[in-house]
Amino acid sequence: MKGDRVEIVIDAGDTSRTYEVAATKAGRRVEVANQRGGVVEVSEVTRSGTAVRTARFMSSRILALVEHPADGASDD
């Protein structure tokens, strides 16, 4: 749902970096999946299930993964 977003904080050696994947249009949602090999995949997905944008992170480097659901009000 538009407004969904996921923040990912990564250990980048001497510092940390923050990435954000958000559902940018109505009808899209953000999905988080744990893949084999210690990889976490965060994708913006359309209604039909097609991934629009995908970000992959090594799970050993993730410090925090925070899901922010939409407020519930529909913008469609």
C-alpha positions in Angstrom: 0.0 0.0 0.0 1.3 3.5 -0.8 3.1 4.8 2.2 4.6 1.5 3.3 8.3 1.8 3.8 11.2 -0.2 5.3 14.4 1.3 6.8 17.5 -0.7 6.8 20.6 0.3 8.9 23.8 -1.4 7.7 27.2 -1.7 9.3 29.6 -0.2 6.8 32.9 -0.7 8.7 33.7 2.4 10.6 30.2 3.9 10.1 26.6 2.9 9.5 24.4 3.7 6.5 20.7 3.9 6.3 18.7 2.8 3.2 15.0 3.1 2.7 12.7 1.2 0.3 9.1 2.7 0.0 6.0 2.0 -1.9 5.9 5.0 -4.2 2.6 4.6 -6.0 -0.9 3.4 -5.1 -1.3 -0.3 -5.2 2.3 -1.1 -4.5 3.6 -2.7 -1.3 7.0 -3.4 0.2 8.0 -7.1 1.0 10.9 -8.4 3.0 12.2 -11.9 2.4 15.1 -13.9 3.9 16.9 -15.6 1.2 19.3 -18.6 1.3 22.9 -17.7 1.9 22.2 -15.0 4.6 20.7 -12.4 2.3 17.8 -10.2 3.1 15.8 -8.9 0.1 13.5 -5.9 0.3 11.3 -5.2 -2.7 8.7 -2.7 -3.9 6.1 -4.9 -5.5 3.1 -4.1 -7.8 -0.4 -5.5 -7.4 0.4 -8.3 -9.8 3.5 -9.3 -7.9 6.1 -7.9 -10.2 9.1 -6.4 -8.4 9.8 -2.8 -9.3 12.8 -2.1 -7.1 14.8 -4.6 -5.1 17.6 -4.1 -2.5 19.7 -7.0 -1.2 21.7 -6.9 2.0 23.9 -9.4 3.8 22.1 -10.3 7.0 25.4 -10.3 9.0 25.7 -6.5 8.2 22.2 -5.5 9.1 22.0 -3.6 12.4 18.3 -2.8 12.2 15.4 -3.4 9.8 12.3 -1.3 10.7 9.0 -1.7 8.8 6.7 1.3 8.8 3.3 0.3 7.6 1.0 2.9 5.9 -1.4 4.8 8.2 -4.4 2.8 6.9 -6.0 5.6 5.0 -6.4 4.7 1.3 -5.1 7.1 -1.3 -6.6 5.1 -4.3 
